[in-house]
């Protein structure tokens, strides 16, 4: 029997997320999607919006499951509902106006503000890295993506870019990384000063 049809415990779901188990992920999607769908549709949303919120909720859960000392201090269902509620409320506010979320009378709420903040920080950092990569130019942007995203070896990168050997490619990657770090942290400083001015 496939795991997507099994009743998994909260800790089995978390363990499956940590290890990237696709069957566990599928089971997780099936198990709690209707909870989020009901929340979003009952509060001025569509099923497409619910899918987006659920996707982001699972990402928040995944990011937290990777933290070494993360422990659920409530049921997984409560955590998912609470994160989805916070994300949907944020979306409604972004679209203008203030909304009172109609609560599901059976739903418990957990304080997930720290988890959401962590997720938002991750998103900001990811966006800063993307912007820094765009400004880095070629061949640096592609070298870094090839190595860290596409997982190409230094030999493959050397061949692709015409370097005489892997060591030369590695030196170039190092220089590119130094430039990326400088650009990334400069952006962070600019961002920080902009926030402090507001």
CNS distance restraints for C-alpha pairs under 8 A (distance, minus, plus):
assign (resid   1 and name CA) (resid   5 and name CA) 7.04 0.50 0.50
assign (resid   1 and name CA) (resid   6 and name CA) 7.68 0.50 0.50
assign (resid   2 and name CA) (resid   6 and name CA) 6.97 0.50 0.50
assign (resid   2 and name CA) (resid  23 and name CA) 7.47 0.50 0.50
assign (resid   3 and name CA) (resid   7 and name CA) 7.95 0.50 0.50
assign (resid   3 and name CA) (resid  23 and name CA) 5.80 0.50 0.50
assign (resid   3 and name CA) (resid  24 and name CA) 6.49 0.50 0.50
assign (resid   3 and name CA) (resid  27 and name CA) 7.07 0.50 0.50
assign (resid   4 and name CA) (resid  23 and name CA) 5.58 0.50 0.50
assign (resid   4 and name CA) (resid  24 and name CA) 6.28 0.50 0.50
assign (resid   4 and name CA) (resid  26 and name CA) 6.09 0.50 0.50
assign (resid   4 and name CA) (resid  27 and name CA) 4.23 0.50 0.50
assign (resid   4 and name CA) (resid  28 and name CA) 7.97 0.50 0.50
assign (resid   5 and name CA) (resid  27 and name CA) 7.03 0.50 0.50
assign (resid   6 and name CA) (resid  27 and name CA) 7.98 0.50 0.50
assign (resid   8 and name CA) (resid  12 and name CA) 5.84 0.50 0.50
assign (resid   8 and name CA) (resid  13 and name CA) 6.41 0.50 0.50
assign (resid   9 and name CA) (resid  13 and name CA) 6.34 0.50 0.50
assign (resid  10 and name CA) (resid  14 and name CA) 6.35 0.50 0.50
assign (resid  10 and name CA) (resid  75 and name CA) 7.15 0.50 0.50
assign (resid  10 and name CA) (resid  76 and name CA) 5.76 0.50 0.50
assign (resid  11 and name CA) (resid  15 and name CA) 6.04 0.50 0.50
assign (resid  12 and name CA) (resid  16 and name CA) 5.98 0.50 0.50
assign (resid  13 and name CA) (resid  17 and name CA) 6.23 0.50 0.50
assign (resid  13 and name CA) (resid  24 and name CA) 6.18 0.50 0.50
assign (resid  13 and name CA) (resid  25 and name CA) 7.68 0.50 0.50
assign (resid  13 and name CA) (resid  28 and name CA) 7.01 0.50 0.50
assign (resid  14 and name CA) (resid  18 and name CA) 6.22 0.50 0.50
assign (resid  14 and name CA) (resid  62 and name CA) 7.99 0.50 0.50
assign (resid  14 and name CA) (resid  65 and name CA) 6.19 0.50 0.50
assign (resid  15 and name CA) (resid  19 and name CA) 6.29 0.50 0.50
assign (resid  15 and name CA) (resid  65 and name CA) 7.94 0.50 0.50
assign (resid  16 and name CA) (resid  20 and name CA) 5.96 0.50 0.50
assign (resid  16 and name CA) (resid  21 and name CA) 4.93 0.50 0.50
assign (resid  16 and name CA) (resid  22 and name CA) 7.88 0.50 0.50
assign (resid  16 and name CA) (resid  24 and name CA) 5.51 0.50 0.50
assign (resid  16 and name CA) (resid  25 and name CA) 7.16 0.50 0.50
assign (resid  17 and name CA) (resid  21 and name CA) 6.15 0.50 0.50
assign (resid  17 and name CA) (resid  24 and name CA) 7.06 0.50 0.50
assign (resid  17 and name CA) (resid  25 and name CA) 6.56 0.50 0.50
assign (resid  17 and name CA) (resid  62 and name CA) 6.14 0.50 0.50
assign (resid  17 and name CA) (resid  65 and name CA) 6.98 0.50 0.50
assign (resid  18 and name CA) (resid  62 and name CA) 7.17 0.50 0.50
assign (resid  18 and name CA) (resid  65 and name CA) 6.02 0.50 0.50
assign (resid  18 and name CA) (resid  66 and name CA) 5.94 0.50 0.50
assign (resid  20 and name CA) (resid  25 and name CA) 7.74 0.50 0.50
assign (resid  21 and name CA) (resid  25 and name CA) 6.36 0.50 0.50
assign (resid  22 and name CA) (resid  26 and name CA) 6.12 0.50 0.50
assign (resid  23 and name CA) (resid  27 and name CA) 6.19 0.50 0.50
assign (resid  24 and name CA) (resid  28 and name CA) 6.06 0.50 0.50
assign (resid  25 and name CA) (resid  29 and name CA) 6.21 0.50 0.50
assign (resid  26 and name CA) (resid  30 and name CA) 6.29 0.50 0.50
assign (resid  27 and name CA) (resid  31 and name CA) 5.99 0.50 0.50
assign (resid  28 and name CA) (resid  32 and name CA) 6.41 0.50 0.50
assign (resid  29 and name CA) (resid  33 and name CA) 5.72 0.50 0.50
assign (resid  30 and name CA) (resid  34 and name CA) 7.90 0.50 0.50
assign (resid  32 and name CA) (resid  36 and name CA) 6.85 0.50 0.50
assign (resid  32 and name CA) (resid  77 and name CA) 7.02 0.50 0.50
assign (resid  32 and name CA) (resid  80 and name CA) 7.71 0.50 0.50
assign (resid  33 and name CA) (resid  37 and name CA) 6.08 0.50 0.50
assign (resid  33 and name CA) (resid  51 and name CA) 7.92 0.50 0.50
assign (resid  33 and name CA) (resid  54 and name CA) 6.66 0.50 0.50
assign (resid  34 and name CA) (resid  38 and name CA) 5.98 0.50 0.50
assign (resid  35 and name CA) (resid  39 and name CA) 6.41 0.50 0.50
assign (resid  35 and name CA) (resid  81 and name CA) 7.07 0.50 0.50
assign (resid  36 and name CA) (resid  40 and name CA) 6.16 0.50 0.50
assign (resid  36 and name CA) (resid  50 and name CA) 6.32 0.50 0.50
assign (resid  36 and name CA) (resid  53 and name CA) 7.67 0.50 0.50
assign (resid  36 and name CA) (resid  54 and name CA) 6.37 0.50 0.50
assign (resid  36 and name CA) (resid  81 and name CA) 6.55 0.50 0.50
assign (resid  36 and name CA) (resid  84 and name CA) 6.50 0.50 0.50
assign (resid  37 and name CA) (resid  41 and name CA) 5.95 0.50 0.50
assign (resid  37 and name CA) (resid  47 and name CA) 6.29 0.50 0.50
assign (resid  37 and name CA) (resid  50 and name CA) 5.06 0.50 0.50
assign (resid  37 and name CA) (resid  51 and name CA) 7.39 0.50 0.50
assign (resid  38 and name CA) (resid  42 and name CA) 5.84 0.50 0.50
assign (resid  39 and name CA) (resid  43 and name CA) 6.38 0.50 0.50
assign (resid  39 and name CA) (resid  85 and name CA) 7.33 0.50 0.50
assign (resid  39 and name CA) (resid 102 and name CA) 7.78 0.50 0.50
assign (resid  39 and name CA) (resid 103 and name CA) 7.57 0.50 0.50
assign (resid  39 and name CA) (resid 104 and name CA) 7.35 0.50 0.50
assign (resid  40 and name CA) (resid  44 and name CA) 6.74 0.50 0.50
assign (resid  40 and name CA) (resid  45 and name CA) 4.93 0.50 0.50
assign (resid  40 and name CA) (resid  46 and name CA) 6.80 0.50 0.50
assign (resid  40 and name CA) (resid  47 and name CA) 7.59 0.50 0.50
assign (resid  40 and name CA) (resid  49 and name CA) 7.26 0.50 0.50
assign (resid  40 and name CA) (resid  50 and name CA) 5.54 0.50 0.50
assign (resid  40 and name CA) (resid  88 and name CA) 6.94 0.50 0.50
assign (resid  41 and name CA) (resid  45 and name CA) 4.51 0.50 0.50
assign (resid  41 and name CA) (resid  46 and name CA) 5.37 0.50 0.50
assign (resid  41 and name CA) (resid  47 and name CA) 6.58 0.50 0.50
assign (resid  41 and name CA) (resid  50 and name CA) 7.25 0.50 0.50
assign (resid  42 and name CA) (resid 102 and name CA) 6.96 0.50 0.50
assign (resid  43 and name CA) (resid 101 and name CA) 6.19 0.50 0.50
assign (resid  43 and name CA) (resid 102 and name CA) 6.47 0.50 0.50
assign (resid  45 and name CA) (resid  49 and name CA) 6.06 0.50 0.50
assign (resid  45 and name CA) (resid  50 and name CA) 7.03 0.50 0.50
assign (resid  46 and name CA) (resid  50 and name CA) 6.25 0.50 0.50
assign (resid  47 and name CA) (resid  51 and name CA) 6.28 0.50 0.50
assign (resid  48 and name CA) (resid  52 and name CA) 6.50 0.50 0.50
assign (resid  49 and name CA) (resid  53 and name CA) 6.20 0.50 0.50
assign (resid  50 and name CA) (resid  54 and name CA) 5.95 0.50 0.50
assign (resid  51 and name CA) (resid  55 and name CA) 6.04 0.50 0.50
assign (resid  52 and name CA) (resid  56 and name CA) 6.26 0.50 0.50
assign (resid  53 and name CA) (resid  57 and name CA) 6.02 0.50 0.50
assign (resid  53 and name CA) (resid  84 and name CA) 6.14 0.50 0.50
assign (resid  53 and name CA) (resid  87 and name CA) 6.67 0.50 0.50
assign (resid  53 and name CA) (resid  88 and name CA) 6.59 0.50 0.50
assign (resid  54 and name CA) (resid  58 and name CA) 6.20 0.50 0.50
assign (resid  54 and name CA) (resid  84 and name CA) 6.60 0.50 0.50
assign (resid  55 and name CA) (resid  59 and name CA) 6.36 0.50 0.50
assign (resid  56 and name CA) (resid  60 and name CA) 6.26 0.50 0.50
assign (resid  57 and name CA) (resid  61 and name CA) 6.29 0.50 0.50
assign (resid  57 and name CA) (resid  80 and name CA) 6.52 0.50 0.50
assign (resid  57 and name CA) (resid  83 and name CA) 6.00 0.50 0.50
assign (resid  57 and name CA) (resid  84 and name CA) 5.65 0.50 0.50
assign (resid  57 and name CA) (resid  87 and name CA) 7.68 0.50 0.50
assign (resid  58 and name CA) (resid  62 and name CA) 5.98 0.50 0.50
assign (resid  58 and name CA) (resid  80 and name CA) 7.71 0.50 0.50
assign (resid  59 and name CA) (resid  63 and name CA) 6.03 0.50 0.50
assign (resid  60 and name CA) (resid  64 and name CA) 6.20 0.50 0.50
assign (resid  60 and name CA) (resid  83 and name CA) 7.81 0.50 0.50
assign (resid  60 and name CA) (resid 115 and name CA) 7.03 0.50 0.50
assign (resid  60 and name CA) (resid 116 and name CA) 6.96 0.50 0.50
assign (resid  60 and name CA) (resid 119 and name CA) 5.79 0.50 0.50
assign (resid  61 and name CA) (resid  65 and name CA) 6.03 0.50 0.50
assign (resid  61 and name CA) (resid  80 and name CA) 7.67 0.50 0.50
assign (resid  62 and name CA) (resid  66 and name CA) 6.46 0.50 0.50
assign (resid  63 and name CA) (resid  67 and name CA) 6.97 0.50 0.50
assign (resid  63 and name CA) (resid 119 and name CA) 7.14 0.50 0.50
assign (resid  64 and name CA) (resid  70 and name CA) 6.30 0.50 0.50
assign (resid  64 and name CA) (resid 115 and name CA) 6.90 0.50 0.50
assign (resid  65 and name CA) (resid  70 and name CA) 6.13 0.50 0.50
assign (resid  65 and name CA) (resid  71 and name CA) 7.99 0.50 0.50
assign (resid  66 and name CA) (resid  70 and name CA) 7.58 0.50 0.50
assign (resid  72 and name CA) (resid  76 and name CA) 7.11 0.50 0.50
assign (resid  72 and name CA) (resid  79 and name CA) 7.84 0.50 0.50
assign (resid  74 and name CA) (resid  78 and name CA) 6.38 0.50 0.50
assign (resid  74 and name CA) (resid  79 and name CA) 6.60 0.50 0.50
assign (resid  74 and name CA) (resid 110 and name CA) 6.99 0.50 0.50
assign (resid  75 and name CA) (resid  79 and name CA) 6.39 0.50 0.50
assign (resid  76 and name CA) (resid  80 and name CA) 6.16 0.50 0.50
assign (resid  77 and name CA) (resid  81 and name CA) 6.09 0.50 0.50
assign (resid  78 and name CA) (resid  82 and name CA) 6.01 0.50 0.50
assign (resid  78 and name CA) (resid 107 and name CA) 7.00 0.50 0.50
assign (resid  78 and name CA) (resid 108 and name CA) 5.59 0.50 0.50
assign (resid  78 and name CA) (resid 109 and name CA) 5.84 0.50 0.50
assign (resid  78 and name CA) (resid 110 and name CA) 6.29 0.50 0.50
assign (resid  79 and name CA) (resid  83 and name CA) 6.14 0.50 0.50
assign (resid  79 and name CA) (resid 109 and name CA) 7.42 0.50 0.50
assign (resid  79 and name CA) (resid 110 and name CA) 6.12 0.50 0.50
assign (resid  79 and name CA) (resid 112 and name CA) 7.22 0.50 0.50
assign (resid  80 and name CA) (resid  84 and name CA) 6.04 0.50 0.50
assign (resid  81 and name CA) (resid  85 and name CA) 6.01 0.50 0.50
assign (resid  81 and name CA) (resid 107 and name CA) 7.52 0.50 0.50
assign (resid  81 and name CA) (resid 108 and name CA) 7.96 0.50 0.50
assign (resid  81 and name CA) (resid 109 and name CA) 7.17 0.50 0.50
assign (resid  82 and name CA) (resid  86 and name CA) 6.27 0.50 0.50
assign (resid  82 and name CA) (resid 108 and name CA) 7.97 0.50 0.50
assign (resid  82 and name CA) (resid 109 and name CA) 5.41 0.50 0.50
assign (resid  82 and name CA) (resid 110 and name CA) 5.77 0.50 0.50
assign (resid  82 and name CA) (resid 111 and name CA) 7.28 0.50 0.50
assign (resid  82 and name CA) (resid 112 and name CA) 6.60 0.50 0.50
assign (resid  83 and name CA) (resid  87 and name CA) 6.16 0.50 0.50
assign (resid  83 and name CA) (resid 112 and name CA) 6.24 0.50 0.50
assign (resid  83 and name CA) (resid 116 and name CA) 7.11 0.50 0.50
assign (resid  84 and name CA) (resid  88 and name CA) 5.98 0.50 0.50
assign (resid  85 and name CA) (resid  89 and name CA) 6.01 0.50 0.50
assign (resid  85 and name CA) (resid 101 and name CA) 7.98 0.50 0.50
assign (resid  86 and name CA) (resid  90 and name CA) 6.17 0.50 0.50
assign (resid  86 and name CA) (resid 116 and name CA) 8.00 0.50 0.50
assign (resid  87 and name CA) (resid  91 and name CA) 6.26 0.50 0.50
assign (resid  88 and name CA) (resid  92 and name CA) 6.15 0.50 0.50
assign (resid  89 and name CA) (resid  93 and name CA) 6.20 0.50 0.50
assign (resid  89 and name CA) (resid  99 and name CA) 7.41 0.50 0.50
assign (resid  89 and name CA) (resid 101 and name CA) 7.42 0.50 0.50
assign (resid  90 and name CA) (resid  94 and name CA) 6.15 0.50 0.50
assign (resid  91 and name CA) (resid  95 and name CA) 6.30 0.50 0.50
assign (resid  92 and name CA) (resid  96 and name CA) 6.55 0.50 0.50
assign (resid  92 and name CA) (resid  97 and name CA) 7.25 0.50 0.50
assign (resid  92 and name CA) (resid  98 and name CA) 7.42 0.50 0.50
assign (resid  92 and name CA) (resid  99 and name CA) 7.11 0.50 0.50
assign (resid  93 and name CA) (resid  97 and name CA) 5.67 0.50 0.50
assign (resid  93 and name CA) (resid  98 and name CA) 5.88 0.50 0.50
assign (resid  93 and name CA) (resid  99 and name CA) 7.38 0.50 0.50
assign (resid 103 and name CA) (resid 107 and name CA) 7.25 0.50 0.50
assign (resid 112 and name CA) (resid 116 and name CA) 6.22 0.50 0.50
assign (resid 113 and name CA) (resid 117 and name CA) 6.07 0.50 0.50
assign (resid 114 and name CA) (resid 118 and name CA) 6.20 0.50 0.50
assign (resid 115 and name CA) (resid 119 and name CA) 6.31 0.50 0.50
assign (resid 116 and name CA) (resid 120 and name CA) 6.12 0.50 0.50
assign (resid 117 and name CA) (resid 121 and name CA) 6.10 0.50 0.50
assign (resid 118 and name CA) (resid 122 and name CA) 6.24 0.50 0.50
assign (resid 119 and name CA) (resid 123 and name CA) 6.27 0.50 0.50
assign (resid 120 and name CA) (resid 124 and name CA) 6.19 0.50 0.50
assign (resid 121 and name CA) (resid 125 and name CA) 6.12 0.50 0.50
assign (resid 122 and name CA) (resid 126 and name CA) 6.06 0.50 0.50
assign (resid 123 and name CA) (resid 127 and name CA) 6.12 0.50 0.50
assign (resid 124 and name CA) (resid 128 and name CA) 6.16 0.50 0.50
assign (resid 125 and name CA) (resid 129 and name CA) 6.17 0.50 0.50
assign (resid 126 and name CA) (resid 130 and name CA) 6.21 0.50 0.50
assign (resid 127 and name CA) (resid 131 and name CA) 6.16 0.50 0.50
assign (resid 128 and name CA) (resid 132 and name CA) 6.00 0.50 0.50
assign (resid 128 and name CA) (resid 184 and name CA) 6.28 0.50 0.50
assign (resid 128 and name CA) (resid 187 and name CA) 7.02 0.50 0.50
assign (resid 128 and name CA) (resid 188 and name CA) 7.74 0.50 0.50
assign (resid 129 and name CA) (resid 133 and name CA) 6.00 0.50 0.50
assign (resid 129 and name CA) (resid 180 and name CA) 7.89 0.50 0.50
assign (resid 129 and name CA) (resid 184 and name CA) 6.17 0.50 0.50
assign (resid 130 and name CA) (resid 134 and name CA) 6.23 0.50 0.50
assign (resid 131 and name CA) (resid 135 and name CA) 6.37 0.50 0.50
assign (resid 132 and name CA) (resid 136 and name CA) 6.06 0.50 0.50
assign (resid 132 and name CA) (resid 180 and name CA) 6.21 0.50 0.50
assign (resid 132 and name CA) (resid 183 and name CA) 5.70 0.50 0.50
assign (resid 132 and name CA) (resid 184 and name CA) 5.72 0.50 0.50
assign (resid 132 and name CA) (resid 187 and name CA) 7.92 0.50 0.50
assign (resid 133 and name CA) (resid 137 and name CA) 7.05 0.50 0.50
assign (resid 133 and name CA) (resid 141 and name CA) 5.38 0.50 0.50
assign (resid 133 and name CA) (resid 180 and name CA) 6.75 0.50 0.50
assign (resid 134 and name CA) (resid 141 and name CA) 6.98 0.50 0.50
assign (resid 136 and name CA) (resid 140 and name CA) 6.39 0.50 0.50
assign (resid 136 and name CA) (resid 141 and name CA) 6.01 0.50 0.50
assign (resid 136 and name CA) (resid 176 and name CA) 7.92 0.50 0.50
assign (resid 136 and name CA) (resid 179 and name CA) 7.34 0.50 0.50
assign (resid 136 and name CA) (resid 180 and name CA) 6.70 0.50 0.50
assign (resid 137 and name CA) (resid 141 and name CA) 5.79 0.50 0.50
assign (resid 138 and name CA) (resid 142 and name CA) 6.48 0.50 0.50
assign (resid 139 and name CA) (resid 143 and name CA) 6.10 0.50 0.50
assign (resid 140 and name CA) (resid 144 and name CA) 6.15 0.50 0.50
assign (resid 140 and name CA) (resid 172 and name CA) 7.90 0.50 0.50
assign (resid 140 and name CA) (resid 173 and name CA) 7.09 0.50 0.50
assign (resid 140 and name CA) (resid 176 and name CA) 5.28 0.50 0.50
assign (resid 141 and name CA) (resid 145 and name CA) 6.23 0.50 0.50
assign (resid 141 and name CA) (resid 176 and name CA) 7.86 0.50 0.50
assign (resid 142 and name CA) (resid 146 and name CA) 5.80 0.50 0.50
assign (resid 143 and name CA) (resid 147 and name CA) 6.15 0.50 0.50
assign (resid 143 and name CA) (resid 157 and name CA) 7.02 0.50 0.50
assign (resid 143 and name CA) (resid 173 and name CA) 6.52 0.50 0.50
assign (resid 144 and name CA) (resid 148 and name CA) 5.94 0.50 0.50
assign (resid 144 and name CA) (resid 149 and name CA) 7.73 0.50 0.50
assign (resid 144 and name CA) (resid 173 and name CA) 6.73 0.50 0.50
assign (resid 144 and name CA) (resid 176 and name CA) 7.46 0.50 0.50
assign (resid 144 and name CA) (resid 177 and name CA) 7.46 0.50 0.50
assign (resid 145 and name CA) (resid 149 and name CA) 5.00 0.50 0.50
assign (resid 145 and name CA) (resid 150 and name CA) 6.40 0.50 0.50
assign (resid 146 and name CA) (resid 150 and name CA) 4.71 0.50 0.50
assign (resid 146 and name CA) (resid 151 and name CA) 6.04 0.50 0.50
assign (resid 146 and name CA) (resid 152 and name CA) 5.58 0.50 0.50
assign (resid 146 and name CA) (resid 157 and name CA) 7.36 0.50 0.50
assign (resid 147 and name CA) (resid 151 and name CA) 4.77 0.50 0.50
assign (resid 147 and name CA) (resid 152 and name CA) 5.02 0.50 0.50
assign (resid 147 and name CA) (resid 153 and name CA) 6.67 0.50 0.50
assign (resid 147 and name CA) (resid 154 and name CA) 7.51 0.50 0.50
assign (resid 147 and name CA) (resid 157 and name CA) 7.72 0.50 0.50
assign (resid 148 and name CA) (resid 152 and name CA) 7.76 0.50 0.50
assign (resid 152 and name CA) (resid 156 and name CA) 6.02 0.50 0.50
assign (resid 152 and name CA) (resid 157 and name CA) 6.54 0.50 0.50
assign (resid 153 and name CA) (resid 157 and name CA) 6.32 0.50 0.50
assign (resid 154 and name CA) (resid 158 and name CA) 5.99 0.50 0.50
assign (resid 154 and name CA) (resid 166 and name CA) 5.10 0.50 0.50
assign (resid 154 and name CA) (resid 167 and name CA) 7.73 0.50 0.50
assign (resid 154 and name CA) (resid 169 and name CA) 6.30 0.50 0.50
assign (resid 154 and name CA) (resid 170 and name CA) 6.41 0.50 0.50
assign (resid 155 and name CA) (resid 159 and name CA) 6.25 0.50 0.50
assign (resid 155 and name CA) (resid 165 and name CA) 6.88 0.50 0.50
assign (resid 155 and name CA) (resid 166 and name CA) 4.82 0.50 0.50
assign (resid 155 and name CA) (resid 169 and name CA) 7.84 0.50 0.50
assign (resid 156 and name CA) (resid 160 and name CA) 6.09 0.50 0.50
assign (resid 157 and name CA) (resid 161 and name CA) 6.10 0.50 0.50
assign (resid 157 and name CA) (resid 166 and name CA) 7.57 0.50 0.50
assign (resid 157 and name CA) (resid 169 and name CA) 6.67 0.50 0.50
assign (resid 158 and name CA) (resid 162 and name CA) 5.71 0.50 0.50
assign (resid 158 and name CA) (resid 163 and name CA) 4.66 0.50 0.50
assign (resid 158 and name CA) (resid 164 and name CA) 6.81 0.50 0.50
assign (resid 158 and name CA) (resid 165 and name CA) 5.84 0.50 0.50
assign (resid 158 and name CA) (resid 166 and name CA) 5.41 0.50 0.50
assign (resid 158 and name CA) (resid 168 and name CA) 7.44 0.50 0.50
assign (resid 158 and name CA) (resid 169 and name CA) 5.18 0.50 0.50
assign (resid 159 and name CA) (resid 163 and name CA) 6.34 0.50 0.50
assign (resid 159 and name CA) (resid 164 and name CA) 7.86 0.50 0.50
assign (resid 159 and name CA) (resid 165 and name CA) 7.80 0.50 0.50
assign (resid 163 and name CA) (resid 168 and name CA) 6.21 0.50 0.50
assign (resid 163 and name CA) (resid 169 and name CA) 6.04 0.50 0.50
assign (resid 164 and name CA) (resid 168 and name CA) 6.74 0.50 0.50
assign (resid 165 and name CA) (resid 169 and name CA) 6.64 0.50 0.50
assign (resid 166 and name CA) (resid 170 and name CA) 6.04 0.50 0.50
assign (resid 167 and name CA) (resid 171 and name CA) 6.19 0.50 0.50
assign (resid 168 and name CA) (resid 172 and name CA) 6.28 0.50 0.50
assign (resid 169 and name CA) (resid 173 and name CA) 6.14 0.50 0.50
assign (resid 170 and name CA) (resid 174 and name CA) 6.17 0.50 0.50
assign (resid 171 and name CA) (resid 175 and name CA) 6.35 0.50 0.50
assign (resid 172 and name CA) (resid 176 and name CA) 6.16 0.50 0.50
assign (resid 173 and name CA) (resid 177 and name CA) 6.08 0.50 0.50
assign (resid 174 and name CA) (resid 178 and name CA) 6.27 0.50 0.50
assign (resid 175 and name CA) (resid 179 and name CA) 6.38 0.50 0.50
assign (resid 176 and name CA) (resid 180 and name CA) 6.12 0.50 0.50
assign (resid 177 and name CA) (resid 181 and name CA) 6.05 0.50 0.50
assign (resid 178 and name CA) (resid 182 and name CA) 6.23 0.50 0.50
assign (resid 179 and name CA) (resid 183 and name CA) 6.13 0.50 0.50
assign (resid 180 and name CA) (resid 184 and name CA) 5.92 0.50 0.50
assign (resid 181 and name CA) (resid 185 and name CA) 6.03 0.50 0.50
assign (resid 182 and name CA) (resid 186 and name CA) 5.97 0.50 0.50
assign (resid 183 and name CA) (resid 187 and name CA) 6.12 0.50 0.50
assign (resid 184 and name CA) (resid 188 and name CA) 6.31 0.50 0.50
assign (resid 185 and name CA) (resid 189 and name CA) 6.22 0.50 0.50
assign (resid 186 and name CA) (resid 190 and name CA) 6.26 0.50 0.50
assign (resid 187 and name CA) (resid 191 and name CA) 6.00 0.50 0.50
assign (resid 188 and name CA) (resid 192 and name CA) 6.01 0.50 0.50
assign (resid 189 and name CA) (resid 193 and name CA) 6.18 0.50 0.50
assign (resid 190 and name CA) (resid 194 and name CA) 6.19 0.50 0.50
assign (resid 191 and name CA) (resid 195 and name CA) 6.24 0.50 0.50
assign (resid 192 and name CA) (resid 196 and name CA) 6.17 0.50 0.50
assign (resid 193 and name CA) (resid 197 and name CA) 6.17 0.50 0.50
assign (resid 194 and name CA) (resid 198 and name CA) 6.60 0.50 0.50
